[in-house]
Amino acid sequence: MRATVPLAVLTEGLRKSYGGTEAVAGLDLSVPAGQIFAFLGPNGAGKTTTIGILCTLLRPNAGRAEVAGYDVLRQPEDVRRHIGLVFQESTLDRDLTGEQNLRFQADLFGLSRREARRAVAAMLELVDLTHCKDAPVSTYSGGMQRRLEIARGLLHAPRVLFLDEPTTGLDPQTRVVIWEHLHRLRREEHITVFLTTHHLEEAENCDQIAIIDEGRLVVEGSPSRLKAEVGADLVALRTGNDEAAARAVREQFGFEATAGPGGVRFRVTGGAEFVPRLCAELHVPVHSVTVTPPTLDDVFLRHTGRTIREADDTPSVFSEL
Ligand SMILES: Nc1ncnc2c1ncn2[C@@H]1O[C@H](COP(=O)(O)OP(=O)(O)OP(=O)(O)O)[C@@H](O)[C@H]1O
């Protein structure tokens, strides 16, 4: 049954293969309008392929997809008019100024001179680039370039903005700035933002996420709900004798404790409340205790049996920090 909230994106049984590789393997998605929605998955999970289909750049082998209420195969022109797309790789002309890049895009979309002037000025303002609109893009920082790309994707007032890995290669401070802009866009322009990422930290910023692995939807929901479903906190202990402490936690409390380089680790619901009892009853000196609530990596692990970092075949920028 169709939801009563208008849907920005709907897919049913979507499939796409490249030779023997099934990149998208029967994907059902529904994204209500007005959300920041993340498509989270390791490298090669099928995220870019799905965006390609939704943006009418690729044809699916089976299934169907609608964007902003239009069918990607039967109404591709309508879909294109209502979407903005920001690719992983920069497609800006570095020799042109920021303003010229936007003007060029306005021409491509057939905006009148007057409309173009108004839209270009408004978008430069929205992403805080008015002050450097006359400088060549080659002089912009990575974050400024990404903001200009987002402005360009928004020039024709799309209803859905697709962003493929919006902050890849950017430093942490710039990532925060880009995210502030995305939230502002959603708030002020009421558009749906559909982004792909393999960064768990990035997905945390979204209203809803869909975790995808090997072309399939693993689980869908808000980050807080998905983490709450995992339930148990991770407790890590540094003790005088980790092997003995792990054994005691298993025998006295019945938790699956292990001893390793990170100390003794086990999971328990209500970890913080359990710590006083643990320290009082454990007959091994405890030097430190860390309680970590479930993360999206725990959600991925629970549903796929491996962590997203294990599933990723290329290192994440975060793992390098
Ligand atoms: N043009 C292509 N020809 C052949 N195989 C492809 C092509 N594009 C993607 N694939 C394969 O399809 C699968 C899904 O790729 P896709 O790029 O959609 O994943 P992704 O989740 O976006 O990954 P990344 O985060 O690395 O961009 C991968 O196994 C990939 O190697």
The ligand as a Tripos MOL2 file, in Angstrom:
@<TRIPOS>MOLECULE
LIG
   31    33     1     0     0
SMALL
NO_CHARGES

@<TRIPOS>ATOM
      1 N1         30.2420    0.0750  -15.3190 N.pl3     1 LIG1
      2 C1         30.4330   -1.0350  -14.6010 C.ar      1 LIG1
      3 N2         30.8410   -2.1770  -15.1860 N.ar      1 LIG1
      4 C2         31.0120   -3.3180  -14.4650 C.ar      1 LIG1
      5 N3         30.8030   -3.4240  -13.1330 N.ar      1 LIG1
      6 C3         30.4020   -2.3180  -12.4920 C.ar      1 LIG1
      7 C4         30.1980   -1.0690  -13.1780 C.ar      1 LIG1
      8 N4         29.7860   -0.1490  -12.2810 N.ar      1 LIG1
      9 C5         29.7390   -0.7900  -11.0790 C.ar      1 LIG1
     10 N5         30.1040   -2.0910  -11.2200 N.ar      1 LIG1
     11 C6         30.1400   -3.0990  -10.1310 C.3       1 LIG1
     12 O1         28.8500   -3.1170   -9.5290 O.3       1 LIG1
     13 C7         28.9620   -3.2160   -8.1110 C.3       1 LIG1
     14 C8         28.2900   -2.0300   -7.4620 C.3       1 LIG1
     15 O2         29.0190   -0.8440   -7.7770 O.3       1 LIG1
     16 P1         28.5810    0.6250   -7.3080 P.3       1 LIG1
     17 O3         29.5800    1.5880   -7.8560 O.co2     1 LIG1
     18 O4         27.1580    0.8180   -7.6270 O.co2     1 LIG1
     19 O5         28.7500    0.4990   -5.7300 O.3       1 LIG1
     20 P2         28.9080    1.6340   -4.6410 P.3       1 LIG1
     21 O6         28.1810    1.1400   -3.4590 O.co2     1 LIG1
     22 O7         28.5020    2.9450   -5.1950 O.co2     1 LIG1
     23 O8         30.4480    1.6700   -4.3450 O.3       1 LIG1
     24 P3         31.4040    2.9450   -4.0660 P.3       1 LIG1
     25 O9         31.1190    3.3560   -2.6590 O.co2     1 LIG1
     26 O10        32.7580    2.3450   -4.2250 O.co2     1 LIG1
     27 O11        31.0950    3.9810   -5.0840 O.co2     1 LIG1
     28 C9         30.4510   -3.3380   -7.8110 C.3       1 LIG1
     29 O12        30.7660   -4.7140   -7.7030 O.3       1 LIG1
     30 C10        31.1030   -2.7150   -9.0220 C.3       1 LIG1
     31 O13        32.3780   -3.2790   -9.2280 O.3       1 LIG1
@<TRIPOS>BOND
     1     1     2 1
     2     2     3 ar
     3     2     7 ar
     4     3     4 ar
     5     4     5 ar
     6     5     6 ar
     7     6     7 ar
     8     6    10 ar
     9     7     8 ar
    10     8     9 ar
    11     9    10 ar
    12    10    11 1
    13    11    12 1
    14    11    30 1
    15    12    13 1
    16    13    14 1
    17    13    28 1
    18    14    15 1
    19    15    16 1
    20    16    17 2
    21    16    18 1
    22    16    19 1
    23    19    20 1
    24    20    21 2
    25    20    22 1
    26    20    23 1
    27    23    24 1
    28    24    25 2
    29    24    26 1
    30    24    27 1
    31    28    29 1
    32    28    30 1
    33    30    31 1
@<TRIPOS>SUBSTRUCTURE
     1 LIG1         1 GROUP 0 **** ****
